[in-house]
């Protein structure tokens, strides 16, 4: 049943492209591990890709790729005005993040406040925001008292960022993930997006990039919030015991519901 639903959803997305004017795609966080996977898929699809970097950002992961660069800071009004109103970007894909250790975990709301304002002013056609399971209406899943403080603050900040984006008037797609797995883990081929805000599970970076591409320019994803999961991924390395870890901070009723539905975790 899971595979049938996945195929049906994919067909819905692929069969309903939007005919937006092509001003290219701007990627935030494109030099990072997730962002570089997204950029590679965009380039392979023939997209006109621009990656925003800071002056100190390493571009190693993007070497050899046909991409343009703009230098700026997502927290800077002046930079976002310059970048988002001088070029008519068709879409923004936000894969940015703050370092969990030592980073400002309120970065998400602070950056989205600036980005959304200038994306609206620049008439950007779509913002795809990568968020966190536990944000927004999926907060009911989480026992926050068992979540380390940096992650707890980050999830709260991502909830606020979602609301800021939704209220901006810019067409949006929010894709949440629970555990983003290391690069040694590759997707099963059955990774999927679901609108079930109670769905949990890991997802790989290559899968998340592919699912992001499926939502680019597609009306089936506009003004929607999804959870990205891969039920069939082969867990490797430190992720082999990920379901045991989930039980420490996911509310028990979630696992009870999964068991009642015949799911094995």
TORDO-720554 format. One line per 3 residues: their letters; for each residue x, y, z of C-alpha. Coordinates in nm, 3 decimals, decimal comma. Example, Ala and Ser with C-alpha at 12.3 -4.5 7.8 and 13.67 -1.06 7.14 Angstrom:
// TORDO-720554
AS> 1,230 -0,450 0,780; 1,367 -0,106 0,714
END
This chain:
// TORDO-720554
XXX> 0,000 0,000 0,000; 0,281 0,240 0,083; 0,434 0,208 -0,264
XXX> 0,098 0,262 -0,437; 0,039 0,581 -0,242; 0,390 0,700 -0,321
XXX> 0,350 0,644 -0,694; 0,010 0,813 -0,696; 0,148 1,117 -0,519
XXX> 0,449 1,137 -0,750; 0,221 1,120 -1,053; 0,011 1,402 -0,913
XXX> 0,319 1,619 -0,878; 0,478 1,536 -1,211; 0,155 1,583 -1,403
XXX> 0,078 1,936 -1,280; 0,371 2,170 -1,347; 0,327 2,542 -1,306
XXX> 0,412 2,759 -1,603; 0,610 3,018 -1,408; 0,842 3,268 -1,570
XXX> 1,195 3,131 -1,542; 1,418 3,361 -1,345; 1,631 3,077 -1,218
XXX> 1,654 2,911 -0,879; 1,836 3,057 -0,579; 1,963 2,815 -0,315
XXX> 2,041 2,914 0,042; 2,281 2,676 0,217; 2,381 2,531 -0,119
XXX> 2,741 2,464 -0,016; 2,634 2,237 0,271; 2,571 1,863 0,267
XXX> 2,197 1,880 0,193; 2,219 2,194 -0,016; 2,489 2,053 -0,242
XXX> 2,273 1,747 -0,313; 1,987 1,978 -0,412; 2,218 2,187 -0,631
XXX> 2,351 1,877 -0,809; 1,996 1,766 -0,891; 1,904 2,115 -1,012
XXX> 2,206 2,131 -1,240; 2,135 1,781 -1,374; 1,783 1,899 -1,458
XXX> 1,922 2,191 -1,659; 1,813 2,460 -1,417; 1,974 2,803 -1,399
XXX> 2,113 2,782 -1,045; 2,251 3,052 -0,819; 2,395 2,967 -0,478
XXX> 2,414 3,232 -0,209; 2,730 3,200 -0,002; 2,907 3,395 0,267
XXX> 3,258 3,524 0,197; 3,400 3,245 0,415; 3,186 2,962 0,272
XXX> 3,368 2,664 0,125; 3,258 2,581 -0,231; 3,435 2,245 -0,239
XXX> 3,116 2,038 -0,265; 3,008 2,238 -0,571; 3,333 2,218 -0,766
XXX> 3,278 2,145 -1,135; 2,910 2,236 -1,128; 2,770 2,502 -1,361
XXX> 2,631 2,739 -1,099; 2,647 3,109 -1,029; 2,720 3,264 -0,692
XXX> 2,604 3,567 -0,500; 2,763 3,669 -0,172; 2,537 3,771 0,111
XXX> 2,393 3,710 0,456; 2,037 3,587 0,511; 2,015 3,803 0,824
XXX> 2,100 4,124 0,636; 1,814 4,337 0,510; 2,047 4,516 0,270
XXX> 2,181 4,191 0,125; 1,840 4,031 0,084; 1,695 4,343 -0,076
XXX> 1,985 4,354 -0,321; 1,974 3,984 -0,405; 1,599 3,923 -0,415
XXX> 1,481 4,241 -0,588; 1,753 4,281 -0,851; 1,703 3,936 -1,005
XXX> 1,363 3,781 -1,071; 1,422 3,441 -0,914; 1,157 3,189 -1,002
XXX> 1,211 2,997 -0,679; 1,413 2,993 -0,360; 1,517 2,667 -0,197
XXX> 1,622 2,717 0,164; 1,846 2,439 0,295; 2,027 2,665 0,541
XXX> 2,093 2,579 0,903; 2,274 2,690 1,213; 2,542 2,465 1,367
XXX> 2,382 2,264 1,646; 2,685 2,316 1,867; 2,756 2,682 1,930
XXX> 2,522 2,823 1,666; 2,232 3,060 1,721; 1,935 2,824 1,717
XXX> 1,695 3,117 1,666; 1,859 3,170 1,326; 1,559 3,015 1,149
XXX> 1,301 3,270 1,253; 1,547 3,560 1,221; 1,651 3,466 0,867
XXX> 1,299 3,383 0,750; 1,172 3,720 0,867; 1,420 3,892 0,635
XXX> 1,399 3,644 0,348; 1,019 3,634 0,335; 0,992 4,013 0,333
XXX> 1,222 4,053 0,035; 1,098 3,742 -0,145; 0,753 3,901 -0,142
XXX> 0,894 4,234 -0,260; 1,081 4,055 -0,541; 0,774 3,852 -0,647
XXX> 0,952 3,520 -0,600; 0,728 3,244 -0,736; 0,794 2,981 -0,468
XXX> 0,992 2,933 -0,148; 1,075 2,574 -0,057; 1,172 2,565 0,310
XXX> 1,332 2,264 0,474; 1,203 2,239 0,828; 1,185 2,001 1,123
XXX> 0,937 1,737 1,231; 0,810 1,869 1,562; 0,753 2,217 1,426
XXX> 0,407 2,365 1,386; 0,117 2,123 1,412; 0,353 1,826 1,439
XXX> 0,467 1,945 1,784; 0,213 1,702 1,931; 0,454 1,422 1,838
XXX> 0,737 1,533 2,062; 0,818 1,497 2,431; 1,013 1,822 2,435
XXX> 1,134 1,767 2,792; 1,350 1,484 2,652; 1,496 1,690 2,367
XXX> 1,835 1,858 2,427; 1,804 2,235 2,461; 1,973 2,335 2,131
XXX> 1,743 2,112 1,928; 1,441 2,221 2,134; 1,516 2,587 2,064
XXX> 1,578 2,513 1,697; 1,245 2,334 1,654; 1,064 2,622 1,819
XXX> 1,242 2,868 1,594; 1,152 2,661 1,287; 0,786 2,672 1,393
XXX> 0,802 3,050 1,399; 0,984 3,053 1,064; 0,705 2,845 0,908
XXX> 0,444 3,093 1,027; 0,645 3,388 0,898; 0,670 3,228 0,554
XXX> 0,300 3,138 0,545; 0,199 3,492 0,638; 0,428 3,651 0,377
XXX> 0,197 3,579 0,085; 0,476 3,410 -0,111; 0,374 3,066 -0,246
XXX> 0,547 2,816 -0,019; 0,631 2,451 0,023; 0,750 2,330 0,364
XXX> 0,927 1,995 0,379; 0,997 1,872 0,732; 1,233 1,592 0,826
XXX> 1,296 1,414 1,157; 1,639 1,256 1,117; 1,854 1,359 0,824
XXX> 2,096 1,073 0,773; 2,467 1,089 0,692; 2,590 1,062 0,335
XXX> 2,683 0,694 0,371; 2,310 0,619 0,387; 2,137 0,620 0,049
XXX> 1,766 0,620 -0,017; 1,570 0,302 -0,081; 1,392 0,439 -0,388
XXX> 1,066 0,462 -0,195; 1,124 0,785 -0,004; 0,807 0,990 -0,003
XXX> 0,633 1,306 0,102; 0,320 1,282 0,310; 0,075 1,539 0,439
XXX> 0,026 1,327 0,751; 0,169 1,554 1,019; 0,202 1,257 1,256
XXX> 0,428 1,057 1,021; 0,778 0,986 1,148; 1,090 0,825 1,010
XXX> 1,440 0,895 0,883; 1,524 1,031 0,541; 1,850 1,054 0,347
XXX> 1,998 1,364 0,190; 1,976 1,226 -0,163; 1,609 1,142 -0,109
XXX> 1,532 1,484 0,034; 1,698 1,647 -0,266; 1,493 1,436 -0,507
XXX> 1,170 1,510 -0,324; 1,256 1,880 -0,330; 1,295 1,862 -0,707
XXX> 0,954 1,697 -0,738; 0,796 1,997 -0,566; 0,976 2,267 -0,763
XXX> 0,723 2,464 -0,973; 0,449 2,211 -0,906; 0,101 2,321 -0,810
XXX> 0,039 2,003 -0,605; 0,301 2,126 -0,358; 0,203 2,492 -0,339
XXX> 0,108 2,621 0,006; 0,150 2,271 0,146; 0,344 2,122 0,437
XXX> 0,491 1,774 0,407; 0,692 1,525 0,609; 0,970 1,348 0,419
XXX> 1,031 0,987 0,521; 1,189 0,673 0,381; 1,025 0,368 0,537
XXX> 1,249 0,125 0,352; 1,593 0,285 0,387; 1,875 0,053 0,493
XXX> 2,009 0,200 0,815; 2,387 0,216 0,844; 2,646 0,334 1,093
XXX> 2,516 0,521 1,395; 2,167 0,524 1,243; 2,112 0,148 1,287
XXX> 1,955 0,214 1,628; 1,762 0,527 1,526; 1,422 0,380 1,615
XXX> 1,541 0,318 1,972; 1,640 0,684 1,991; 1,303 0,795 1,852
XXX> 1,134 0,625 2,148; 1,316 0,858 2,388; 1,147 1,172 2,254
XXX> 0,851 1,066 2,036; 0,528 1,023 2,233; 0,428 0,659 2,292
XXX> 0,090 0,691 2,119; 0,271 0,739 1,788; 0,427 0,393 1,815
XXX> 0,099 0,246 1,936; -0,073 0,384 1,625; 0,200 0,242 1,404
XXX> 0,162 -0,101 1,565; -0,217 -0,088 1,520; -0,163 -0,011 1,153
XXX> 0,062 -0,315 1,113; 0,385 -0,119 1,089; 0,680 -0,295 1,243
X> 0,842 -0,013 1,442
END
